[in-house]
Amino acid sequence: MAVTAADVTAPTGELRPEWFTSPALPTAAGVWIGLGENTVPDGATSEQTDAVVTAYVYVRGFSDLLLRMSADPNSVSIDKGDISASFAKDQRDQIAAKVSRWQATYAALLEEIAAGSVEVAYNPPRTSYSQSAVVSF
């Protein structure tokens, strides 16, 4: 199964369409999916590939969201020519935590794939035994 924009979009995924207006989330996610596929190491299984791509998309999505939240005020008020802007630190902290979690997941997946590049086969020992049987026709 290949990762699609629908896989990372709410309600299935963690990214919400209303957070992304330009470009829209499906467009951005499609680009991130393509970039994430380029980061998958050789020898990855399809499940590992999907996990790496998903983690990459979440890192990019939440990082983009965090950058916009850091630049855009949470609220703006104008009073007699004075402009006041406020930023919600707790919101940024929550998104920063998601970025960190997904970065750690992404790094761990890449390490797992690199470590698993040597295949180990399990060949159990063969045992044989004899048993007497009585057969009648």
C-alpha positions, 0 to 999 in steps of 0.5 A: 500500500502506498501512502496517499494524502488521505492517509495523513489527513484527518479523520484518518491522519493527524493533519487537518485540511483547515490548517493548510490553505496555500497550498491546500493540504492534498497538494502539499501532502502529495509533494511531501509524499514524493519527497519522502519516497526519495528518502527511503533507503534501499532494501526497505520493505513496503511496510517500512517504506510506508512508515518512513514516508508517513513520518516524513510527511508528518515532520514536514507538515507539522514543521510547516505549521509551526513555522506559520504559527511562529510568524503569524499572531494568534490574535491582533487587536487595534486600539486607537492606532496601537496594534497589539499581537499575541502568540499562543506559546502553548499551541506552538509548544504542542506542535513543536512536540509533534515535530520532535516526536515525528522526527524521532520516529523518522530517524528510528525508522531509517536506523531500523532499515539500515540495521536490518539490511543483513538478512538472517535466515532461521533454519531449524534442525531436521529431526527424524524418527521411526514409528511402527505402524500396524496397517490392515486392509 
